[in-house]
């Protein structure tokens, strides 16, 4: 039909005029794709899939075979129907480092980088500040505070450039790269923004072989710890959580209550993980951060079949949801 031919010619024109956006979460082994509709009161999933990366293309958060990685990501988006799509991505967790920094004097410094370089190892960063891209986020001073403080996020410039080069080689328009820490905090804002002064929020990401613990108070991340080799049982996890909170209680005497927010692949295991933690930590308020169950994100209108990879559970989507919120406010 003539009409069908016209439609076929309009599809690439519409793609060029109104390119879709695909959100990506990157790590050493997988790339997760999320495309959203923004037509209703909450975002709706258009496409969601996690696909294994070719072996050896990404190591320690760094793209080491740029052309192979670029070809794979570019071809993957074309095969999924996202030709000419623009992308935004969450950087691998190993790519970034953050610290709370208290500045000398009553005012914020004009040159935070110089001060951090002068402090050297005392600044607390493992990566060299001289070769890092910094984001310095001013924090509202707590009651009685005499010096300003900031949340400083550092990313190696070479690593950042490596991902920029990868997407450029793939021929993709890059809207932005964001750190996983910022994305998690943005996604959890409904919880973190309304906590009482004396409450500390324990954000626990549980994966099959490791975990990541983040303590947040008054909306500010104050302590983090990687859990590896200590996930032999749910009792061991509960002990790790108690020790971390007890440590923070010694630093912050005003802690009166604890909220535990679970996410990650193992947070979907209600009988093996969630209910035992409720019993082991009865004084803590426990929340499973599933964006679908909480009404923050709507699933696809029709059941989706992943072509090569798998469809992640809702509890695995906090970083991508946070990235979508970050992009919405750009």
C-alpha positions in Angstrom: 0.0 0.0 0.0 1.1 3.6 -0.7 0.1 4.6 2.9 2.4 1.9 4.3 5.3 3.2 2.3 4.7 6.7 3.6 4.7 5.4 7.2 7.9 3.5 6.6 9.6 6.7 5.4 8.1 8.7 8.3 9.6 6.3 11.0 13.2 7.3 10.5 12.2 11.0 10.1 10.3 10.8 13.4 13.3 9.0 15.0 15.6 11.9 13.8 13.3 14.7 14.9 12.3 13.1 18.3 15.0 10.7 19.4 14.2 8.5 22.3 16.4 8.2 25.3 17.8 5.0 26.7 19.2 4.8 30.2 22.1 2.5 30.8 23.7 1.0 33.9 27.3 -0.2 33.4 29.4 -2.6 35.2 32.2 -5.1 34.3 29.9 -7.9 33.3 26.6 -6.5 32.2 24.9 -3.5 30.7 21.3 -2.8 31.7 19.0 -0.9 29.4 15.9 1.0 30.5 13.7 3.1 28.2 10.7 4.9 29.6 7.4 6.5 28.5 6.6 9.7 30.3 2.9 10.0 29.4 1.2 9.3 32.7 1.5 10.3 36.4 4.5 8.0 36.8 7.1 6.8 34.2 6.2 3.6 32.4 8.7 1.0 31.2 9.0 0.8 27.5 12.0 -1.6 27.5 14.0 -3.2 30.2 16.8 -5.8 29.8 20.2 -6.8 31.2 22.7 -8.2 28.7 26.1 -9.7 29.3 29.1 -7.7 28.0 31.7 -9.4 25.9 34.4 -10.8 28.1 37.3 -8.5 28.9 35.7 -5.3 27.5 35.4 -3.6 30.9 37.6 -4.1 34.0 37.4 -2.4 37.3 34.9 0.1 35.8 37.3 1.0 33.0 36.5 0.3 29.3 39.6 -1.5 28.2 38.5 -2.6 24.7 36.8 0.6 23.6 36.0 -0.3 20.0 34.6 -3.8 20.8 32.5 -2.3 23.7 31.3 0.6 21.5 30.3 -1.8 18.7 28.5 -4.1 21.1 26.5 -1.2 22.8 25.7 0.5 19.4 24.6 -2.8 17.8 22.5 -3.7 20.8 20.5 -0.4 20.8 19.9 -0.8 17.0 18.7 -4.4 17.5 16.3 -3.3 20.2 14.8 -0.6 18.0 16.6 2.4 19.5 18.3 3.7 16.4 19.6 7.3 16.9 18.6 7.2 20.5 20.4 9.4 23.0 21.8 7.8 26.1 22.5 8.6 29.7 24.5 6.2 31.8 25.3 5.3 35.4 29.0 4.9 35.9 30.2 1.6 37.4 30.4 1.6 41.2 34.2 1.1 41.2 34.6 4.3 39.0 33.7 6.7 41.8 34.6 7.7 45.3 32.9 10.1 47.7 33.7 11.6 51.1 32.2 14.1 53.4 34.6 17.0 53.8 34.6 19.7 56.4 36.3 22.9 55.3 38.4 25.2 57.5 37.0 28.6 58.3 33.5 29.9 58.3 33.0 30.0 54.5 33.2 27.5 51.6 36.6 27.6 49.8 37.0 29.2 46.5 39.2 26.4 45.3 38.2 23.1 46.9 40.5 21.0 44.6 43.6 22.9 45.8 42.7 22.4 49.5 42.1 18.7 48.9 45.4 18.3 47.1 47.1 20.1 50.0 45.5 17.7 52.5 46.9 14.7 50.6 46.0 11.4 52.2 44.3 13.1 55.1 41.5 14.1 52.7 40.6 10.4 52.7 40.5 9.7 48.9 42.2 6.7 47.5 42.5 8.1 44.0 44.7 11.1 43.3 42.8 14.3 43.3 45.1 15.9 40.8 43.8 13.4 38.1 40.2 13.4 39.2 37.0 15.1 38.1 35.3 16.5 41.2 31.7 17.4 42.0 31.5 19.4 45.2 28.0 19.5 46.6 27.4 22.1 49.4 25.5 20.8 52.4 23.3 22.8 54.7 25.1 23.2 58.0 23.8 21.2 60.9 22.6 23.1 64.0 25.6 24.4 66.0 28.0 23.7 63.1 30.9 26.3 63.0 32.4 25.2 59.7 30.9 24.4 56.3 30.9 20.9 54.8 30.4 19.4 51.3 29.9 16.0 49.8 32.8 15.6 47.3 32.5 13.0 44.6 35.6 12.1 42.6 35.9 10.2 39.3 39.2 9.6 37.5 39.4 11.9 34.5 40.9 9.1 32.3 38.1 6.8 33.2 35.4 9.4 32.5 37.0 10.2 29.2 37.2 6.4 28.4 33.4 6.2 28.6 32.8 9.4 26.7 35.1 8.0 23.9 33.2 4.7 24.0 29.8 6.3 23.4 31.3 8.6 20.7 32.8 5.6 18.9 29.4 3.9 19.1 27.9 7.0 17.4 25.6 7.7 20.3 24.5 11.1 21.5 25.5 11.2 25.2 23.2 13.2 27.5 25.2 12.6 30.6 27.2 10.3 32.9 26.2 10.0 36.6 27.6 8.3 39.6 25.7 5.4 41.2 25.8 7.1 44.6 24.0 10.2 43.4 21.4 8.1 41.5 20.6 5.9 44.6 20.2 9.0 46.8 17.9 10.6 44.2 15.8 7.5 43.8 15.3 7.2 47.6 14.5 10.8 48.1 10.9 10.0 49.2 12.4 8.2 52.2 15.6 10.2 52.8 13.9 13.6 52.6 11.4 13.0 55.3 13.4 11.3 58.1 13.2 12.6 61.7 16.3 14.2 63.0 17.2 11.2 65.2 16.7 8.6 62.5 19.5 7.0 60.6 18.7 5.2 57.3 20.6 2.1 56.5 20.6 1.5 52.7 21.7 -2.1 52.1 22.3 -3.4 48.6 22.4 -7.2 48.7 23.8 -9.1 45.7 24.5 -12.8 45.4 28.1 -12.7 46.6 28.5 -9.3 48.1 26.8 -6.3 49.6 27.1 -2.5 50.0 26.1 -0.6 53.1 25.4 3.1 53.2 24.3 5.1 56.2 22.3 8.3 55.6 21.3 10.8 58.2 19.3 14.0 57.5 19.5 13.2 53.8 23.3 13.1 53.9 25.4 10.0 53.3 27.7 9.7 56.3 29.3 6.2 56.2 29.7 3.4 53.7 31.1 -0.1 53.7 31.5 -2.9 51.3 30.4 -6.3 52.5 32.3 -9.2 50.9 33.0 -12.6 52.3 30.6 -12.0 55.2 27.4 -13.0 53.6 27.5 -16.7 54.8 24.1 -16.4 56.4 21.4 -13.9 57.2 22.5 -13.8 60.9 26.0 -12.6 59.7 24.3 -9.9 57.6 22.3 -8.7 60.6 25.4 -8.7 62.8 27.3 -6.5 60.2 24.4 -4.1 60.2 24.2 -3.8 64.0 28.0 -3.2 64.2 27.9 -0.5 61.6 24.9 1.3 63.3 26.6 0.9 66.7 29.7 2.5 65.3 27.7 5.4 64.0 25.9 5.8 67.3 29.3 6.4 68.9 30.0 9.2 66.4 26.4 10.7 66.4 24.9 10.5 69.9 21.5 11.7 68.8 20.4 8.5 66.9 17.1 7.4 68.2 15.7 5.1 65.5 16.8 3.1 62.4 15.2 2.5 59.1 16.6 -0.3 56.9 16.1 0.1 53.1 16.8 -3.1 51.1 17.6 -3.2 47.4 19.6 -5.4 45.0 18.9 -8.9 43.6 18.7 -10.7 46.9 16.2 -8.2 48.3 13.6 -10.0 46.1 13.9 -13.1 48.3 11.2 -12.5 50.9 11.4 -15.8 52.7 15.2 -16.1 52.7 16.2 -12.5 53.3 13.4 -10.0 54.1 11.4 -11.8 56.7 14.4 -13.2 58.6 15.9 -9.7 58.8 12.6 -8.4 60.2 12.8 -11.0 63.0 16.5 -10.4 63.7 16.2 -6.6 63.7 12.7 -6.1 65.3 13.3 -2.6 66.4 14.2 -1.4 62.9 11.7 -0.3 60.3 12.3 -2.4 57.2 11.4 -1.3 53.7 12.0 -3.1 50.4 12.9 -0.5 47.8 11.0 -1.9 44.8 10.0 1.0 42.5 7.2 -1.1 41.0 5.7 -2.1 44.3 6.1 1.4 45.7 4.3 3.0 42.8 7.3 5.0 41.6 7.5 3.2 38.3 5.0 1.3 36.1 5.7 -1.9 34.4 5.3 -2.3 30.6 1.7 -2.5 29.2 2.5 -5.9 27.6 4.7 -8.7 28.9 8.3 -8.3 27.7 10.5 -11.2 26.5 14.3 -10.4 26.9 15.9 -11.4 23.6 19.4 -12.3 24.9 19.7 -11.3 28.5 17.3 -11.2 31.5 14.7 -8.8 32.9 15.9 -7.3 36.2 13.6 -7.3 39.2 12.3 -3.9 40.5 14.7 -4.1 43.5 17.6 -3.9 41.0 16.5 -0.6 39.4 17.3 2.1 42.0 20.3 3.5 40.1 18.4 3.6 36.8 15.3 5.2 38.4 17.6 7.7 40.1 19.2 8.4 36.7 15.8 9.0 35.1 15.0 11.5 37.9 18.4 13.2 37.4 17.8 13.5 33.7 14.3 14.9 34.2 15.7 17.8 36.2 18.6 18.7 33.8 
